[in-house]
Amino acid sequence: MSKTRLNISLDQDLADFVKVYVHENRTTVANVITQFLLALKRQAQGDSMEMILSNPDFHKALIDVQSRLRDGKAKWHPFEEVFGNR
């Protein structure tokens, strides 16, 4: 899909927050805004995530992951190991 440029103005505190957020989560401001707008679009079109979240297998997998994260049993991998060198 082709891209277009969109200029937005934000309050300084939001701009500072998103800069820290994208750095900590290894993403970009454009990706954060894109994901937010896609979620908003899905909600407006009635295509929400409820169907995925209501799936029993997905729900069980989500609970299992949360449990492993909470009890420290999750195995963490370095960014480079998972995604390679960029």
N, C-alpha and C positions, 0 to 999 in steps of 0.2 A: 504494500500500500504506500502511496506517495505521502510525503511528509509536508507539512506547512509550518511556517513560523507563527507563533502567537506570543505577543508581548503582554505580560501582566504586571500589575503593581501590587505589592503585598505590604502589610505592616512590617516594620523592621524586625519585631520579635518573631514573626512567622518565618521571615526570610532566614533569620539566624537559626531558628529551630530546624528548618528543612535542610540547611547546609550541614548541620551536625548530624541529623538523621541519615542523610544519604551517605555521609562519610562512614558512619558506624555500621550501616547496612550494605555497604558496597554496591550502591546503586546510583542513580542520577535523579536530579530534580524532575527532568522530563518523564522518567519512568514512574515516579511517585504520582505526578499529576495525571499521567495516562491511566494508571491503575485506579485512581480515585474516580476519574471521569468514566471509565468503563464500568465500574461498580454502580455509579449513578445512572448510567445509561441502562444497565441491566434492570435496576430497580424500577426505573420509569417505564420500561417495556414489559414489566412483569416477569422478567427472566432472572429471578433472584437465585441465590445460592442455596435456598431452602431445600431444593430437591437433592442436591449433593449432600448437604448436612443431614438430611433425614435418611439417607441410605445407611442401613444397619452395618454393613461392612466398613464403610468410610468412618462412621461414628466409632466403631470399635478400634480401628486403626488410629484414629485421632486420640482416643482415650489412652491407648497403649503408648503412644509417643509422649503424651503429656506425663504419664506415669514414669517413664524412663528418664525424662528430663528432670522431674522432681526428685527422684531417688538417686540421681547421679549415675545411673546405669547406661546412659546414652554414650556412644562412642563418638567423639568429636574428631574431625579431620581438618587439617589445615586447608585454607582456601585454595592454595596452589595444587594440592593433591586432588581436590574435587574438580576444580575448573581449569587446571593447568596454568601455565604462565601466559599472561596476556601481553 
